[in-house]
Amino acid sequence: MLQPGDTALVDTPGYYPLFGKLKLAKVAIAGVRRRADGPDLEEFAAKAAALRPKLFFTQPLAHNPTGGSLSIAVAHRLLQIAARHGVTIVEDDPFADVLPASSPRLAALDQLERVIYVGTFSKTLSASLRVGYIAAAPALAKSLCDLKMLTVVSTSDYVERLVYTLIAGGQYLRHLRRLRSRIEAAREAALAALDRAGVAVPVTPAGGYYVWGELPAGIDEAALVRTAADRGLFLAPGSVFAPERSSGPPALRINIAYATDPRFLEFIAGYTGR
């Protein structure tokens, strides 16, 4: 859907591997600020009008890296603006199975007229099970299937059958119930620990694995990450999640499973003064 020289819009902060893939395809990218309730609609409208992008890649729910989810009002307005400017939205929903079914999905509101929906089992079953799926308008889905045959021929039949067996046998549903409970407990513990460590969390996470932690002004984000690496701590600096790598306030994407690690909290508290 994109040719060299085309423009695509992306969330900022957003999913940095996507930025690299778009650049590899020689596609120009422009960021749309992510707010607590979804993309900045004014900025999306302005860039859609000025840049004439073909696609907008976004993760509406349990956003990576901020953890927030868009509201139904923002979802409705976003689709209106996209239709007005001829923009197709690629909706990434990796945490769908641990989020409420009532959460606003762009694909459901749009009925796949201008939305391509992308899902996966890698976040809920295992990162080793690289199994995903796409929902799109029939003609587009057929084209994507043809492209898949030309590029990768076939995904792993064994892995797909394994996932199917887990779903059909009920194991996946039981696993999801336990996983939701663990995510909720980890999220509450993470938010409390980060507050004690002096890390501000501007967006309350909405069911995924990530928290966006803002650090006090004046902290050198790059130096902090290098020092942490020397101590065996791998941190994700906020700057890598900006498509233009612009210098914003110092921040980290924090996985809730590791947010209560004593080594991490002690290290961060040394910078925040807690």
N, C-alpha and C positions, 0 to 999 in steps of 0.2 A: 504493500500500500504506500510505501515511501520510496522515493528515488533520491539519488545524490542531489543535494541542493535544496530538497524540501525542508520544511520546518515542522517540528513537532513540539507540543507543549508538554511539560512534565510538572509534577509537584515539586515545590521547594520549601522546606527540605523534602527530599524524595529518595527513591531507591537507586543508589549510586551505580550498581552494575548495569542498570538500564541506560544510564547516561553513556557509559563506555560503549555499549552495543550500538547505540544510535550514532555516536561519533565514528565508530568503525564502519558504519554504513554511509558515512559522509552526509549525515542528516544534521541540520542546524537545530539546536534545542534552545528553548526559552522556558524559564521557570515561572510558575504561577504560585504565589505565596499560599501556604497552607495555614488556615486559621483553625481555631478550636472546633468550629462547626463545619469545616470543609474548605474547599478552595475559595480564595478571594474572588468573588464574582465580578467585581469592578475590574480587577486586573485581568481576569480571564476574558471578559468582554473586550477590553481595550486591545489585548494582544491578539485575540481572534480576529478583530477588525483590521489591525495594522499588519500582522504577519501572515495572515491567511494560512494557518496551519492545517494540515490534513487530519492529524490525530492529536488527541490529548490523552496521555497515559496518566492514570490516577488510581490511588488505592483509597476508596471512600471510607471503608470501615477498618477499625483497629489499625490505623495508618502506620506504615513503617517510614520514618522513624518516630513520629510524635506520639503515636498511640491513640489519637483522637478519631472520632467518627463524625461523618457529616450528618446534618439534620435533614429532615424531610423537606423543609422549606428551601434549603440550599440545593438539594437534589433536584427539586422541581424547576427552580430557576436556572440551574446549570444546564439542564436539558433544553430549556427554551433558548438560551443563548447559543448553545451548540447548534441547534437546528437553524437559527437565524443566520449563522456564519458558515454553515456547511462543514462543521467539525465532527468527526467520528470519535467517540470516547472509547478507550480501552480500559475496562473496569477490572482491576486486579483485586481478587477477593480470597487471599490465601487462608484467612481464618474463618471462613464462612461457617464451618461445622461446629465451631465453639462459640459462635455469636447467636443472639436471639434471631429466630426466623422472621420476626417482625421488623428487623433492621432494614432501613431503606436501601434497596438495591436499585441502582440506575437501570440495570437490564430489565428488571421487573416493571419499573415505571415506564420505560421506553418500549417494552416488548420487542427488544432487539432490532429496532428500526435504525438506530444510530449508535448503538452500544455493542461492543464486543466484550463478552464476559469471559474472564480467565480464572480458573480454579485449580486447586492442587491438593494432594494428600501429603505432601512433603512436610508441612508444618504440623499436621495432626497425628500422622502415623510415624514417619521416620524421614529424616533428611536423605537417607539412603534409597528411599523409594521415590524415584523421580517420576511420579505419575501425575499428570494434570489433564485438564480438559478445557475445551473452548465451546461456548455457546454463541452463535451468531445467526444472522439471517441466512436462510438456506443456500442462496447462490454464493454468498461469501464463504460459508462453511465448506461448500464443495471446492471452491478455489483453494482454501487453506489445506484441505485434504490432498489435493493434487500437489501443492507445494511441499507438503510433508513427504509424499512419496518421492519427489525429486531430490529432496535434501537429506532425509534420514531414512528413507524407505519404510522403516517400521520401528516403533518403540518396543520395549521388552514385553513379549507376550507372557512370559513367566511372571514378571512383576505385576502386570495388569490383572492376571488371573488370581494372584495372591491377594491383591486389594479387593477384588470382587468377592473372593471367598470370605474375607473378613467382614465385608458388608452384609452379604447374604446370610451368613451364619449368626449375625447378631453381635459378634465380638467387637466390631467397630463402634456400635452404639453404646455398649457398656464402657468401652474405653473412653469415649467422648464424655460420658457422665463423670468419670473420675478425673479426666483432664480439665474439664470446666471447674471442678471443685479445687483442683490444685492451682489453676491459674488465679482464681479468686483469692485464695489464701496467700499466694506468692505476691500478688499485686498489693494487697493490703500491707503485708510485711515490708515490701519494697518502698512504698510511699512513706511509711513511718520511719524507716531507716534512713532514707535520703533526706527527710526533713531534719532528723537529728544531726546529719552530717553537713547540713548547710547547703544542700543542693535543691534549687527551686524546680518544681515541676509545674509548668504553666498549663499543661493540658492533662486532664485526668484520663488515664488509659481506659479504653473501652472494650477490653476483652482479649487483646492480643498479648504478645510477649514483651513489648517494648515500652520504655518510658523515655521522654525527652527531658534531660536534666540540664538546667542552665546554671552556670557557674558565676561567681562574682566577677564583675568587670575588672579588667586589668590582668587576669590570668592569661598567660601565654599557652594557648590550647596545644600547639604543636610541641612545645617544650614539655608540657604536662604528659602528653602521650608518650614521648620518647623516654622520659624518666620512668613512667609506669612500665614500659617494655623492659627497661633495664632491671626492674624488680620482678619480672615475670607476670605482669598484669597487661592483658591486651584490652585496650580501650578504643572505642569507635568515636573519633572526633567529629563534632558537628559540621565542620567545614567540608568533609567529603560528601555530605548529603545535599550540598548546594550545587546545582549544575554549572554555575559560573565560578564555583569555588570562591565566592565572595567572602569577605571577612565580616562575619556577623558576631554577635555576642558569643563568648566561649560557651560551648555546650557539649554534651555527650549523649549518644544513644546508649541506653542501659537496658540490658536484658533482665527482666524481673527475677529470673531464676538465679542470677548472680548478684543482684543488688544488695543482698544482705551479707555477702561474703566479708568477714572481718578484715581481711587484708585490703580489700577495695575500700571499705569504709574508713579505715585508719589512714590510708593513703590520701583519699579525697579530703578528709577532715583536716589534714595538714595544710591543704591549700585554701580551704574555706575559713580556717581559723576556729573551727568547732572542737 
